[in-house]
């Protein structure tokens, strides 16, 4: 745990004390900071909550994406759009007689 000077509410009084907190979880290397409050205690509470949330988030496995094929309708719409753009660009050419 490190204390640091940081911005936040409090105007001129914000940087007088080292009220910001930086927590580092040694096994994982996850680092969180809390500098929103003028109180070191409140920032410490906030930092511990953030660290716990981050560790829980890291524990939840990501669901693998299931590969799907494009539907017939989506293929047709894509090709129709490509034909339309191609025609628009052909008509933009200088000296085009199409």
N, C-alpha and C positions, 0 to 999 in steps of 0.2 A: 504494500500500500504506500502510495506517495501522496504528499500534499503539495499543491501547486497554486500559484497565483493565476487567476483566470477572470475573464469578464463575466458579467451576469447582472442581475438586478442589484441596485444599491448605489448606482451613480458613482460619485467620487469615492465612496467607501468600499467599492468592490475589490480594489487591489491592495488594500492596506494589510490584509492578512492572507495567509495561504489557506484559503477555505475550499479550494477545488480538490477533489479526490480522484486519484487514478488507481484502479485495482488491476492486478495482473494475476491470472490463474496460472500458476507455474506448470502443472502437467500439460495443459493444452496451449498455453501461450496466449489465451484470450485476454484482451485488454479493454477495459471500459473506463469512461471518465464521467464525472458529474460536476458541473460548475454552475448550475443554475441558481442555487440558493446562496445567501450570504452566510449561512451557518455551516460549519464543517460537519456537524452532526447530521444535519438534514442531507447534505451532499453524500455523506457516507452511507446513509440509509438508501438513498437513491442509487448509488453505485452498486451496492450489494444486490438490490432488486434487479438491476440491469444485468449484472453478472449471472445471477441465478437464471434469468430468462434466457440469456444467450446460451448457457450450458444446457438448459432443457431443449432449446431449439437445435443444438448440435446433436442431441441424443435421438431426436426423432428421425427415423430413416426416411429418405426421400423415395417416393413411389416412382418406380420406373415408368417411362412413357411407353404406352402401348402403340405400336406402329399401326396405322390405319391407311387404307387406300382412299384416294379421292373418289367421290361419287361421280356418276355419269353426268349429272346436272352441273356439278362444279367444273368438270372438264370442259363441257360445252360452253359454259359462261366464260371460262378463261380463254378458250380459243376464239369466241366471238369478240371478246375485248381486244385480243391481240390483232385480229383482222381489222377491227375498227381503227386501232392506233396506227397500224401499218398503212391503211388507206389515207388517214389524216396526214401522215408524214409524206406519203407519195405526193399528195396534192400540194404540199408546201414547197416542193422543189421548184426552183426557178427553171423556166423553160419546159415545164411538164405539160404534155398534151393529153394526158389521161383524163 
